[in-house]
Amino acid sequence: MAVCLVNGFGASEDRQKAATIFEQLASDGHSDSQYWIGECYCFGGGVSMDKTKALQWLSESAGQGNSYGQYVVGVCHYWGWGVAKDMKKASEWFRKSAEQGNRSGQCWLAACYKNGYGVPKDVDAAIFWYRKSADQGHANAIRNLEVLDY
């Protein structure tokens, strides 16, 4: 229900109500809700934007093995949202997500290899991870492969 409310699917969009539901479920240990309330705090969806609180919820989700939580924790380390910028930690979180088959985690890990962010620069590894992500339809991975895959 909360996902429908946050996106306006089959119901009027009500981000505040969605955030309340996510936070209640997140407090009960539900990893998907921890991810969603983390996203809400990260971007101000129904709650005041708070990158530190976002990272706390996303870390809870990631700690339970949620691949979406893991990749967004990586994004937080990549951009320095709620934590000091740390490309090595970002790439580690992207890898955890990528190895579970998360196409966004795969694309971000590929970008790390492409640019040498937190990992040694390795175009072959970048192509490998971009292909895995592109095979799942990730638009950025497809665009990056067109440039790298020669």
N, C-alpha and C positions, 0 to 999 in steps of 0.2 A: 504494500500500500504506500509506504513512504517513498519508494522509487517512483511510483506513479505521481505522487504529489509533487515531488521535486522537479519532475520533467513535464507535468501536465498531461500525462498519458491516461485517457479515460476519466479524468477528473480535473477540476480546476487546479491550476498550479498554486500550491501553498507551501512555500519553502520553509516558513517558520514551523508549521505543523510537521512537515517532513523531518526537519532537524530535531524536533522534540522527540519524535518516534525513534529516529536513528540513535539519539543519545541514550534513550531509555534502553533500547536493545543492546547498544554498545556497552553500557554499564553492566549488562547481564552476561557479557563475554562473547557476543555474536560478532565474529570477525568481519563479515560483510558490512554490518552496521558500523563497526569501528572504522572501516575504510570510508564509508559514506559520510559519517559525521566529520571525519578528518578532511574530506573534500569540502564539506560545507564550511568548516573553519578556515580552510586554505583560501577559499575564493569568496567568502562572505555570503554563502547561500543559506539564508534564513537565520543566520547568526552573525554577530560581528566578526569580521576577519581577524584571525589570531593564528599566525603561523606557528607559534610555539605550541598552542593547544592542538592545532592540526597535526603537528609532528607527533605529539603524545598519542593521539588516537590512531594515527597511521602506524606508528611503531607497535602498538598493541595488536593491530591487525596483522602486520608483517611478522610479528613474533609468533603468531599462530599459523604461519605458513601461507597466508593469503597472498597470492602472487600480485594482486592489484595493490595491496598495501605495500608490498616489497618494492614494486617499481616506483610508487609515489614517494616512499621514503628515500629512494635513490634520487628522485627529482629534487627533494628537499635538500639533500646533501650537495647535489649538483649546483643549485642556485643559491644555497645558503639561506633557505627558508626555515626559520625556527632553530637553526643550528649553524655552526661555522661551515663555510663552503669547504668541501672535502671530496675531491674527485675520486680518490681511492675508495672511500666508503661508498660513494655514489655507484661506482662500477661494481662493487661487491653486491650491493642491493639489486642492481640491474641484473647481475648474473643469477642471483637466487630466483628472481622472477622469470628470467629467460629460460632457465633450466626446467621450469615447470610448464613451459610452453606459452607464456604470456607474450603476445605479439608486441605489446608496447615495451615491455622489459627487453625483449630481443632487439628491437629497433634502437633503444637507448644504449644498450650494450654495444651494438654495432657502431654507433656514433662514437662511443668511447674508444673503440679500437681504431676507427678511422682517423681520429684526431690525437690519439695517445693520451687521453684523459683518464688518469688513474690506472692505466694498463699500458704496456708497451704498444706503440703504434704498430698495427698489423693489418694491412689491407685485406689479406686472405681471411683473417678472422672476422673482419668487418663484413665482407661479402657473405661469409657463412651465416652470420646472424641476421643480416639484412634479408637474405634468401628465406630463412626460416620465418621471419616476420612477414615478408612479402607474400609467401605462400598462404598466409592467413588473411591477406587483403589489406595489410597496413599501408596506407597511401604514401607516407613519408619513406618507408622502406623501399617501396617500388620506385619512387623518384630517385632515391640515393643509389639504388642498384643500377639504374640507367646510366649514371655518371661513373660508377666504379667498375661495373662488370663489362669488361672489354674483351 
